[in-house]
Amino acid sequence: MKFDSNGKSVLLHNLGLSPLELVLASVLRVKAYVYGCFERYLYRCAISNERKVLANLTDKELKDIGIDRVQAIHESQRQFSDVPINRGD
């Protein structure tokens, strides 16, 4: 880190932010990151629950939604982390 002749950080001076403002900005970035992680986790939980329900549907119910037993089993066995990028929700 570089300092000016008064001993203040050049970076802080150039940004016009006090040390407290920098800490608050960092905290907000961390909060946004954690919230995003939690949101993705909840999304994955919802997909996992849908797959469990899909595995327990009857053949008639599967036919109503246009898939067969093999497709349902294949989908229900996908990994927790294997989620669609865009479901159209």
C-alpha positions as CSV (number, residue, x, y, z in Angstrom):
1,M,0.0,0.0,0.0
2,K,1.3,3.5,-0.8
3,F,1.1,6.4,1.5
4,D,1.2,10.2,0.9
5,S,3.4,12.7,2.8
6,N,0.8,12.9,5.6
7,G,0.9,9.1,6.1
8,K,-2.6,8.5,4.6
9,S,-3.2,5.7,2.2
10,V,-3.1,6.9,-1.4
11,L,-5.8,4.3,-2.2
12,L,-8.1,5.6,0.5
13,H,-7.4,9.2,-0.5
14,N,-8.0,8.5,-4.2
15,L,-11.3,6.8,-3.5
16,G,-12.3,9.4,-1.1
17,L,-13.4,6.8,1.4
18,S,-12.6,6.7,5.1
19,P,-11.4,3.4,6.6
20,L,-14.8,2.9,8.2
21,E,-16.5,3.4,4.8
22,L,-14.1,0.8,3.3
23,V,-15.0,-1.7,6.1
24,L,-18.7,-1.1,5.6
25,A,-18.3,-1.6,1.8
26,S,-16.5,-4.9,2.4
27,V,-19.1,-6.1,4.9
28,L,-21.8,-5.3,2.3
29,R,-19.9,-7.3,-0.3
30,V,-19.5,-10.3,2.0
31,K,-23.2,-10.1,3.0
32,A,-24.2,-10.1,-0.7
33,Y,-22.0,-13.1,-1.4
34,V,-23.3,-15.1,1.6
35,Y,-26.9,-14.2,0.7
36,G,-26.2,-15.4,-2.9
37,C,-24.8,-18.7,-1.6
38,F,-27.8,-19.3,0.6
39,E,-30.2,-18.5,-2.2
40,R,-28.4,-21.0,-4.5
41,Y,-28.6,-23.6,-1.7
42,L,-32.3,-23.1,-1.2
43,Y,-32.8,-23.4,-5.0
44,R,-30.9,-26.7,-5.0
45,C,-33.0,-27.9,-2.1
46,A,-36.2,-27.1,-4.0
47,I,-34.9,-29.0,-7.1
48,S,-33.9,-31.9,-5.0
49,N,-37.4,-32.1,-3.4
50,E,-39.1,-31.9,-6.8
51,R,-36.9,-34.8,-8.0
52,K,-38.0,-36.9,-4.9
53,V,-41.7,-36.2,-5.7
54,L,-41.1,-37.0,-9.4
55,A,-39.6,-40.4,-8.4
56,N,-42.8,-41.2,-6.5
57,L,-45.4,-40.3,-9.2
58,T,-47.5,-43.1,-10.6
59,D,-47.2,-44.1,-14.3
60,K,-50.5,-42.3,-15.0
61,E,-49.2,-39.1,-13.4
62,L,-46.0,-39.3,-15.3
63,K,-47.9,-39.8,-18.5
64,D,-49.9,-36.6,-17.7
65,I,-46.7,-34.6,-17.6
66,G,-45.3,-36.2,-20.7
67,I,-42.5,-38.4,-19.3
68,D,-42.0,-42.1,-18.8
69,R,-40.7,-44.0,-15.8
70,V,-37.2,-44.3,-17.2
71,Q,-36.9,-40.5,-17.6
72,A,-38.3,-39.9,-14.1
73,I,-35.8,-42.3,-12.6
74,H,-33.0,-40.7,-14.5
75,E,-34.0,-37.2,-13.4
76,S,-34.5,-38.3,-9.8
77,Q,-31.0,-39.7,-9.5
78,R,-29.2,-36.5,-10.6
79,Q,-26.8,-35.1,-8.1
80,F,-27.8,-32.3,-5.7
81,S,-25.4,-29.9,-7.4
82,D,-26.7,-30.8,-10.9
83,V,-29.2,-28.1,-11.4
84,P,-30.6,-26.5,-14.6
85,I,-29.1,-23.2,-15.5
86,N,-32.5,-21.8,-16.6
87,R,-35.8,-23.4,-15.8
88,G,-37.9,-20.6,-17.2
89,D,-39.1,-19.6,-13.7
